[in-house]
Amino acid sequence: MKKTIIAMLLCIASVQLLHAQAKLPNSPGATVTKEEQELLDLSKTKWKWMSDKNVESLGGLFAENCVFVHMGGSWGKTQELNTIKGGFIWYKKAEVYGASVNIFGNTAILLNDIDLLAVVGGNEVVHAFMVTEVYLKENGKWKMGSLTFSTLLRPVKMKSSNQPAQPQH
C-alpha cells in the first residue's frame, strides 16, 4: 500500500514538473525572450497575411516542404497557397486568445488558442482551434515547416459576422 501511494505521489510530482517546463497559451507569469517575441509577432503577421490572401508574403514564409493539416485533409505549400488565392478557404479573422512559443535550437513550436472565422465553400464558419505552428531557422530567418489545426472542445467565443451579437448581462 505504501509503495502504491509513493508511486502515485511521484507520478503527480513528475506531471507537475513537466507541465511547468512547457510554455502553454495563457500560462501565468511566462517571460518572453526577444527571439520568442519575434516568432509571436511573425505568427500574428501570418494571420493578417492569410486574412488578406497575401500569397506572395506567405510564399516567402512557408518552407518548400511545409505541411498543412486541416479538418478536411492535409497538403503542401503549393496547394495551401492555391487554396488561399482561389478563395476555397478564406481565413477571414483569427481571434487569438493565447499564444506561446518554445524554441529548441533552430526549431520553434508555437501554439495559438484561437477562434477562426473562415469562409469555406462560400459558407461562413467559426471554429475553436489550437493551432500548432512549427518554424525552422534557415540562414538566420524563420520559415514555417508545419501548420496544424486541432479542434478544441471549448465553446466558440467569437461571433461570426452574420450572427447577431448576444446581449451582455
MDAnalysis code that builds the backbone (N, CA, C; Angstrom):
import MDAnalysis as mda
import numpy as np

u = mda.Universe.empty(507, n_residues=169, atom_resindex=np.repeat(np.arange(169), 3), trajectory=True)
u.add_TopologyAttr("name", ["N", "CA", "C"] * 169)
u.add_TopologyAttr("resid", np.arange(1, 170))
u.add_TopologyAttr("resname", ["MET", "LYS", "LYS", "THR", "ILE", "ILE", "ALA", "MET", "LEU", "LEU", "CYS", "ILE", "ALA", "SER", "VAL", "GLN", "LEU", "LEU", "HIS", "ALA", "GLN", "ALA", "LYS", "LEU", "PRO", "ASN", "SER", "PRO", "GLY", "ALA", "THR", "VAL", "THR", "LYS", "GLU", "GLU", "GLN", "GLU", "LEU", "LEU", "ASP", "LEU", "SER", "LYS", "THR", "LYS", "TRP", "LYS", "TRP", "MET", "SER", "ASP", "LYS", "ASN", "VAL", "GLU", "SER", "LEU", "GLY", "GLY", "LEU", "PHE", "ALA", "GLU", "ASN", "CYS", "VAL", "PHE", "VAL", "HIS", "MET", "GLY", "GLY", "SER", "TRP", "GLY", "LYS", "THR", "GLN", "GLU", "LEU", "ASN", "THR", "ILE", "LYS", "GLY", "GLY", "PHE", "ILE", "TRP", "TYR", "LYS", "LYS", "ALA", "GLU", "VAL", "TYR", "GLY", "ALA", "SER", "VAL", "ASN", "ILE", "PHE", "GLY", "ASN", "THR", "ALA", "ILE", "LEU", "LEU", "ASN", "ASP", "ILE", "ASP", "LEU", "LEU", "ALA", "VAL", "VAL", "GLY", "GLY", "ASN", "GLU", "VAL", "VAL", "HIS", "ALA", "PHE", "MET", "VAL", "THR", "GLU", "VAL", "TYR", "LEU", "LYS", "GLU", "ASN", "GLY", "LYS", "TRP", "LYS", "MET", "GLY", "SER", "LEU", "THR", "PHE", "SER", "THR", "LEU", "LEU", "ARG", "PRO", "VAL", "LYS", "MET", "LYS", "SER", "SER", "ASN", "GLN", "PRO", "ALA", "GLN", "PRO", "GLN", "HIS"])
u.atoms.positions = np.array([
    [0.815, -1.181, 0.000],
    [0.000, 0.000, 0.000],
    [0.870, 1.261, 0.000],
    [1.927, 1.241, 0.832],
    [2.829, 2.388, 0.890],
    [3.489, 2.621, -0.463],
    [3.880, 1.536, -1.133],
    [4.534, 1.656, -2.440],
    [3.592, 2.280, -3.462],
    [2.341, 1.934, -3.420],
    [1.343, 2.488, -4.338],
    [1.177, 3.980, -4.105],
    [1.084, 4.382, -2.856],
    [0.920, 5.804, -2.525],
    [2.155, 6.590, -2.954],
    [3.333, 6.053, -2.688],
    [4.574, 6.730, -3.085],
    [4.656, 6.840, -4.596],
    [4.292, 5.791, -5.294],
    [4.322, 5.805, -6.760],
    [3.353, 6.856, -7.300],
    [2.170, 6.958, -6.717],
    [1.196, 7.957, -7.151],
    [1.708, 9.371, -6.905],
    [2.325, 9.600, -5.742],
    [2.874, 10.923, -5.440],
    [3.991, 11.291, -6.402],
    [4.838, 10.328, -6.743],
    [5.913, 10.573, -7.703],
    [5.353, 10.903, -9.086],
    [4.305, 10.203, -9.487],
    [3.666, 10.482, -10.779],
    [3.090, 11.892, -10.802],
    [2.403, 12.278, -9.748],
    [1.812, 13.617, -9.675],
    [2.900, 14.677, -9.718],
    [3.975, 14.472, -8.977],
    [5.078, 15.439, -8.950],
    [5.731, 15.556, -10.322],
    [5.943, 14.437, -11.002],
    [6.600, 14.490, -12.316],
    [5.709, 15.164, -13.343],
    [4.395, 14.946, -13.282],
    [3.475, 15.614, -14.200],
    [3.513, 17.116, -13.959],
    [3.537, 17.543, -12.705],
    [3.597, 18.969, -12.405],
    [4.898, 19.582, -12.909],
    [6.010, 18.870, -12.782],
    [7.286, 19.376, -13.285],
    [7.281, 19.478, -14.799],
    [6.744, 18.480, -15.466],
    [6.680, 18.523, -16.922],
    [5.811, 19.673, -17.391],
    [4.678, 19.879, -16.749],
    [3.786, 20.969, -17.126],
    [4.461, 22.320, -16.894],
    [5.213, 22.441, -15.847],
    [5.867, 23.709, -15.520],
    [6.932, 24.072, -16.544],
    [7.519, 23.095, -17.228],
    [8.579, 23.361, -18.182],
    [8.046, 23.831, -19.531],
    [6.852, 23.447, -19.892],
    [6.291, 23.823, -21.179],
    [5.615, 25.181, -21.095],
    [5.835, 26.007, -22.117],
    [5.115, 27.269, -22.201],
    [3.843, 26.992, -22.992],
    [2.720, 27.225, -22.357],
    [1.432, 26.994, -22.980],
    [0.670, 28.304, -23.068],
    [-0.247, 28.434, -24.045],
    [-1.034, 29.668, -24.121],
    [-1.732, 29.958, -22.798],
    [-1.721, 31.215, -22.435],
    [-2.360, 31.709, -21.201],
    [-1.676, 31.226, -19.928],
    [-0.429, 30.732, -20.021],
    [0.304, 30.346, -18.817],
    [0.646, 31.597, -18.023],
    [0.369, 31.596, -16.743],
    [0.662, 32.792, -15.944],
    [2.164, 32.961, -15.719],
    [2.609, 34.199, -15.768],
    [3.976, 34.522, -15.397],
    [5.067, 34.078, -16.357],
    [4.717, 33.728, -17.565],
    [5.728, 33.292, -18.521],
    [6.465, 34.516, -19.071],
    [7.787, 34.512, -18.969],
    [8.578, 35.591, -19.552],
    [8.895, 35.235, -20.996],
    [9.000, 36.249, -21.843],
    [9.210, 36.051, -23.270],
    [10.545, 36.668, -23.661],
    [11.380, 35.877, -24.338],
    [12.661, 36.381, -24.821],
    [12.444, 37.186, -26.105],
    [13.475, 37.883, -26.543],
    [13.404, 38.674, -27.776],
    [13.097, 37.771, -28.975],
    [13.743, 36.616, -29.039],
    [13.523, 35.694, -30.160],
    [12.111, 35.102, -30.131],
    [11.622, 34.797, -28.932],
    [10.250, 34.294, -28.811],
    [9.246, 35.361, -29.253],
    [9.484, 36.608, -28.862],
    [8.593, 37.696, -29.270],
    [8.611, 37.875, -30.781],
    [9.792, 37.712, -31.385],
    [9.921, 37.793, -32.846],
    [9.007, 36.746, -33.511],
    [8.981, 35.548, -32.974],
    [8.142, 34.485, -33.530],
    [6.660, 34.757, -33.286],
    [6.316, 35.241, -32.096],
    [4.921, 35.586, -31.810],
    [4.425, 36.687, -32.753],
    [5.285, 37.674, -33.018],
    [4.933, 38.743, -33.951],
    [4.805, 38.203, -35.376],
    [5.708, 37.291, -35.763],
    [5.646, 36.681, -37.094],
    [4.342, 35.909, -37.268],
    [3.931, 35.189, -36.239],
    [2.680, 34.440, -36.297],
    [1.495, 35.389, -36.457],
    [1.497, 36.479, -35.705],
    [0.420, 37.463, -35.801],
    [0.364, 38.056, -37.222],
    [1.530, 38.345, -37.777],
    [1.604, 38.868, -39.144],
    [1.095, 37.834, -40.141],
    [1.422, 36.559, -39.909],
    [0.963, 35.486, -40.787],
    [-0.555, 35.433, -40.839],
    [-1.225, 35.576, -39.664],
    [-2.691, 35.573, -39.641],
    [-3.239, 36.724, -40.483],
    [-2.588, 37.889, -40.427],
    [-3.012, 39.048, -41.235],
    [-2.842, 38.740, -42.715],
    [-1.688, 38.175, -43.099],
    [-1.449, 37.820, -44.498],
    [-2.486, 36.808, -44.987],
    [-2.861, 35.848, -44.125],
    [-3.851, 34.854, -44.511],
    [-5.211, 35.520, -44.713],
    [-5.575, 36.434, -43.824],
    [-6.831, 37.160, -43.943],
    [-6.861, 38.005, -45.217],
    [-5.728, 38.633, -45.533],
    [-5.620, 39.494, -46.714],
    [-5.380, 38.710, -48.007],
    [-5.249, 37.378, -47.898],
    [-4.941, 36.498, -49.047],
    [-3.633, 36.921, -49.717],
    [-2.655, 37.322, -48.903],
    [-1.362, 37.787, -49.386],
    [-0.454, 36.581, -49.638],
    [-0.680, 35.901, -50.759],
    [0.054, 34.666, -51.044],
    [1.530, 34.925, -51.350],
    [1.861, 36.115, -51.786],
    [3.269, 36.433, -52.053],
    [4.083, 36.413, -50.756],
    [3.597, 37.105, -49.742],
    [4.294, 37.114, -48.452],
    [4.269, 35.734, -47.804],
    [3.114, 35.051, -47.878],
    [3.015, 33.698, -47.307],
    [3.961, 32.739, -48.017],
    [4.099, 32.874, -49.324],
    [5.013, 32.020, -50.085],
    [6.455, 32.154, -49.609],
    [6.828, 33.359, -49.176],
    [8.167, 33.568, -48.635],
    [8.326, 33.009, -47.231],
    [7.231, 32.945, -46.490],
    [7.270, 32.428, -45.124],
    [7.271, 30.903, -45.081],
    [6.481, 30.265, -45.956],
    [6.342, 28.816, -45.940],
    [7.568, 28.150, -46.558],
    [8.155, 27.194, -45.839],
    [9.253, 26.396, -46.396],
    [8.703, 25.592, -47.578],
    [9.573, 25.227, -48.501],
    [9.142, 24.499, -49.703],
    [8.420, 23.205, -49.364],
    [8.850, 22.506, -48.323],
    [8.226, 21.224, -47.955],
    [7.283, 21.364, -46.761],
    [6.731, 22.563, -46.588],
    [5.796, 22.845, -45.498],
    [4.555, 21.960, -45.626],
    [4.007, 21.557, -44.474],
    [2.828, 20.703, -44.429],
    [1.716, 21.427, -43.665],
    [0.485, 21.330, -44.200],
    [-0.682, 21.957, -43.599],
    [-1.700, 20.873, -43.279],
    [-2.156, 20.844, -42.023],
    [-3.130, 19.843, -41.595],
    [-4.399, 20.572, -41.194],
    [-5.480, 20.279, -41.921],
    [-6.780, 20.904, -41.711],
    [-7.786, 19.855, -41.256],
    [-8.994, 20.293, -40.948],
    [-10.062, 19.359, -40.577],
    [-10.383, 18.424, -41.736],
    [-10.254, 18.910, -42.966],
    [-10.652, 18.126, -44.136],
    [-9.519, 17.457, -44.879],
    [-8.300, 17.547, -44.380],
    [-7.187, 16.900, -45.076],
    [-5.873, 17.605, -44.818],
    [-4.838, 17.110, -45.475],
    [-3.512, 17.721, -45.346],
    [-2.887, 17.837, -46.723],
    [-2.023, 18.865, -46.883],
    [-1.385, 19.107, -48.163],
    [-0.164, 19.977, -47.984],
    [0.501, 20.285, -49.080],
    [1.747, 21.035, -49.055],
    [1.573, 22.510, -49.378],
    [2.713, 23.164, -49.539],
    [2.779, 24.609, -49.738],
    [1.983, 25.076, -50.959],
    [2.203, 24.455, -52.098],
    [1.552, 24.904, -53.328],
    [0.044, 24.830, -53.211],
    [-0.483, 23.714, -52.690],
    [-1.929, 23.580, -52.557],
    [-2.488, 24.578, -51.549],
    [-1.760, 24.838, -50.456],
    [-2.240, 25.810, -49.467],
    [-2.312, 27.203, -50.088],
    [-1.267, 27.599, -50.810],
    [-1.273, 28.914, -51.443],
    [-2.385, 29.012, -52.488],
    [-2.608, 27.946, -53.266],
    [-3.695, 27.936, -54.254],
    [-5.057, 27.975, -53.584],
    [-5.187, 27.317, -52.436],
    [-6.440, 27.315, -51.670],
    [-6.761, 28.726, -51.184],
    [-5.739, 29.421, -50.708],
    [-5.921, 30.801, -50.230],
    [-6.202, 31.735, -51.402],
    [-5.374, 31.643, -52.436],
    [-5.502, 32.535, -53.598],
    [-6.856, 32.353, -54.283],
    [-7.308, 31.106, -54.402],
    [-8.574, 30.824, -55.070],
    [-9.792, 31.063, -54.202],
    [-9.585, 31.366, -52.925],
    [-10.701, 31.645, -52.031],
    [-11.442, 30.401, -51.565],
    [-10.853, 29.218, -51.758],
    [-11.502, 27.985, -51.302],
    [-11.608, 27.972, -49.780],
    [-10.582, 28.525, -49.121],
    [-10.645, 28.821, -47.696],
    [-10.181, 30.269, -47.550],
    [-11.045, 31.105, -46.987],
    [-10.655, 32.475, -46.682],
    [-10.563, 32.567, -45.170],
    [-9.338, 32.713, -44.689],
    [-9.089, 32.879, -43.263],
    [-9.464, 34.318, -42.923],
    [-10.745, 34.562, -42.756],
    [-11.263, 35.925, -42.619],
    [-10.734, 36.622, -41.372],
    [-10.782, 35.913, -40.230],
    [-10.280, 36.526, -38.995],
    [-9.901, 35.448, -37.997],
    [-8.725, 35.584, -37.432],
    [-8.285, 34.707, -36.344],
    [-8.249, 35.552, -35.077],
    [-9.120, 35.227, -34.147],
    [-9.125, 35.888, -32.839],
    [-8.254, 35.039, -31.918],
    [-7.077, 35.563, -31.573],
    [-6.108, 34.813, -30.770],
    [-6.332, 35.139, -29.297],
    [-6.614, 34.098, -28.511],
    [-6.861, 34.266, -27.085],
    [-5.626, 33.984, -26.237],
    [-4.672, 33.286, -26.800],
    [-3.430, 32.989, -26.100],
    [-2.438, 32.407, -27.081],
    [-1.165, 32.723, -26.884],
    [-0.116, 32.206, -27.755],
    [1.132, 31.962, -26.926],
    [1.885, 30.944, -27.313],
    [3.145, 30.650, -26.634],
    [4.102, 30.059, -27.644],
    [5.382, 30.124, -27.315],
    [6.392, 29.560, -28.204],
    [7.463, 28.886, -27.360],
    [7.923, 27.745, -27.838],
    [9.035, 27.007, -27.238],
    [10.080, 26.812, -28.324],
    [11.317, 27.207, -28.035],
    [12.396, 27.113, -29.017],
    [13.350, 26.004, -28.598],
    [13.682, 25.157, -29.570],
    [14.620, 24.051, -29.390],
    [15.685, 24.188, -30.467],
    [16.763, 24.906, -30.181],
    [17.801, 25.114, -31.186],
    [17.264, 25.930, -32.349],
    [17.269, 25.334, -33.560],
    [16.777, 26.016, -34.755],
    [15.327, 25.675, -35.077],
    [14.621, 25.113, -34.102],
    [13.215, 24.747, -34.283],
    [12.380, 25.432, -33.207],
    [11.242, 25.975, -33.619],
    [10.329, 26.614, -32.679],
    [8.934, 26.039, -32.879],
    [8.264, 25.780, -31.774],
    [6.884, 25.313, -31.808],
    [6.034, 26.393, -31.155],
    [5.094, 26.908, -31.932],
    [4.234, 27.985, -31.477],
    [2.803, 27.455, -31.391],
    [2.129, 27.753, -30.281],
    [0.736, 27.344, -30.085],
    [-0.141, 28.585, -30.015],
    [-1.258, 28.558, -30.734],
    [-2.247, 29.630, -30.708],
    [-3.598, 29.048, -30.322],
    [-4.212, 29.582, -29.283],
    [-5.592, 29.250, -28.926],
    [-6.448, 30.296, -29.625],
    [-7.199, 29.872, -30.654],
    [-7.923, 30.832, -31.483],
    [-9.365, 30.411, -31.725],
    [-10.152, 31.391, -32.100],
    [-11.392, 31.170, -32.817],
    [-11.108, 31.656, -34.228],
    [-11.405, 30.821, -35.206],
    [-11.159, 31.172, -36.601],
    [-12.484, 31.388, -37.309],
    [-12.664, 32.597, -37.817],
    [-13.783, 32.918, -38.685],
    [-13.279, 32.720, -40.100],
    [-13.880, 31.792, -40.818],
    [-13.429, 31.480, -42.169],
    [-14.619, 31.332, -43.096],
    [-14.349, 31.510, -44.376],
    [-15.334, 31.227, -45.398],
    [-14.811, 30.006, -46.140],
    [-15.592, 28.921, -46.060],
    [-15.206, 27.652, -46.682],
    [-16.344, 27.237, -47.607],
    [-16.035, 27.120, -48.895],
    [-17.070, 26.742, -49.857],
    [-18.225, 27.721, -49.886],
    [-17.948, 28.994, -49.649],
    [-18.983, 30.023, -49.671],
    [-19.762, 30.164, -48.374],
    [-19.486, 29.314, -47.394],
    [-20.179, 29.368, -46.108],
    [-19.261, 29.913, -45.021],
    [-19.779, 30.868, -44.250],
    [-19.013, 31.417, -43.144],
    [-19.148, 30.496, -41.937],
    [-18.007, 30.122, -41.357],
    [-17.987, 29.228, -40.202],
    [-17.024, 29.775, -39.158],
    [-17.270, 29.412, -37.899],
    [-16.378, 29.778, -36.800],
    [-16.059, 28.506, -36.028],
    [-14.773, 28.267, -35.787],
    [-14.334, 27.095, -35.030],
    [-13.303, 27.510, -33.992],
    [-13.296, 26.807, -32.878],
    [-12.258, 26.972, -31.855],
    [-11.139, 25.983, -32.182],
    [-9.916, 26.483, -32.269],
    [-8.766, 25.642, -32.605],
    [-7.592, 25.920, -31.674],
    [-6.768, 24.894, -31.481],
    [-5.404, 25.077, -31.016],
    [-4.582, 24.869, -32.286],
    [-3.895, 25.905, -32.696],
    [-3.103, 25.838, -33.921],
    [-1.641, 25.658, -33.534],
    [-1.028, 24.631, -34.087],
    [0.391, 24.362, -33.860],
    [1.159, 24.803, -35.092],
    [2.096, 25.708, -34.887],
    [2.968, 26.185, -35.965],
    [4.383, 25.746, -35.639],
    [5.050, 25.124, -36.594],
    [6.443, 24.721, -36.417],
    [7.276, 25.587, -37.352],
    [8.285, 26.233, -36.778],
    [9.185, 27.091, -37.546],
    [10.602, 26.529, -37.481],
    [11.325, 26.696, -38.584],
    [12.716, 26.262, -38.686],
    [13.554, 27.476, -39.054],
    [14.678, 27.646, -38.384],
    [15.548, 28.780, -38.676],
    [16.539, 28.357, -39.759],
    [16.440, 29.012, -40.927],
    [17.318, 28.733, -42.058],
    [18.029, 30.019, -42.451],
    [19.345, 30.000, -42.419],
    [20.143, 31.175, -42.771],
    [19.710, 32.409, -41.979],
    [19.441, 32.218, -40.681],
    [19.089, 33.313, -39.794],
    [17.652, 33.801, -39.924],
    [16.822, 33.114, -40.722],
    [15.440, 33.543, -40.945],
    [14.487, 32.394, -40.629],
    [13.366, 32.710, -39.942],
    [12.386, 31.692, -39.595],
    [11.491, 31.381, -40.781],
    [11.332, 30.086, -41.064],
    [10.436, 29.586, -42.112],
    [9.454, 28.620, -41.470],
    [8.205, 28.660, -41.935],
    [7.207, 27.741, -41.397],
    [7.375, 26.365, -42.033],
    [7.434, 25.343, -41.173],
    [7.549, 23.965, -41.642],
    [6.247, 23.198, -41.542],
    [5.330, 23.655, -40.663],
    [4.064, 22.952, -40.482],
    [3.059, 23.873, -39.806],
    [1.794, 23.677, -40.188],
    [0.674, 24.387, -39.575],
    [-0.444, 23.374, -39.406],
    [-0.852, 23.135, -38.155],
    [-1.865, 22.120, -37.864],
    [-2.996, 22.728, -37.048],
    [-4.226, 22.500, -37.499],
    [-5.427, 22.941, -36.797],
    [-5.992, 21.765, -36.013],
    [-6.077, 21.896, -34.693],
    [-6.682, 20.875, -33.833],
    [-7.931, 21.478, -33.205],
    [-9.068, 20.838, -33.412],
    [-10.335, 21.340, -32.886],
    [-10.331, 21.289, -31.368],
    [-10.756, 22.387, -30.748],
    [-10.905, 22.453, -29.295],
    [-12.353, 22.172, -28.923],
    [-12.551, 21.581, -27.765],
    [-13.898, 21.268, -27.306],
    [-14.557, 22.432, -26.580],
    [-13.794, 23.492, -26.324],
    [-14.381, 24.646, -25.643],
    [-15.359, 25.344, -26.575],
    [-16.322, 26.068, -25.998],
    [-17.270, 26.812, -26.846],
    [-16.550, 27.918, -27.613],
    [-17.048, 28.219, -28.787],
    [-16.543, 29.342, -29.580],
    [-16.903, 30.619, -28.856],
    [-15.943, 31.523, -28.738],
    [-16.168, 32.796, -28.060],
    [-16.577, 33.893, -29.047],
    [-16.048, 33.823, -30.257],
    [-16.284, 34.842, -31.280],
    [-17.623, 34.596, -31.972],
    [-18.270, 35.669, -32.342],
    [-19.498, 35.578, -33.132],
    [-19.150, 35.863, -34.588],
    [-19.669, 35.067, -35.504],
    [-19.428, 35.328, -36.925],
    [-20.162, 36.605, -37.319],
    [-19.764, 37.192, -38.428],
    [-20.327, 38.483, -38.820],
    [-21.792, 38.389, -39.225],
    [-22.287, 37.174, -39.540],
    [-23.694, 37.069, -39.913],
    [-24.577, 36.626, -38.748],
    [-23.995, 36.536, -37.545],
    [-24.774, 36.204, -36.354],
    [-24.951, 37.463, -35.525],
    [-26.162, 37.684, -35.009],
    [-26.332, 38.868, -34.148],
    [-25.558, 38.683, -32.838],
    [-25.013, 39.771, -32.351],
    [-24.277, 39.712, -31.088],
    [-25.250, 39.424, -29.957],
    [-24.808, 38.625, -28.998],
    [-25.628, 38.312, -27.848],
    [-25.508, 39.451, -26.841],
    [-26.627, 39.835, -26.237],
    [-26.552, 40.916, -25.244],
    [-25.724, 40.474, -24.040],
    [-24.975, 41.410, -23.496],
    [-24.162, 41.159, -22.312],
    [-25.015, 41.406, -21.067],
    [-24.988, 40.475, -20.131],
    [-25.772, 40.627, -18.902],
    [-24.862, 40.935, -17.751],
])
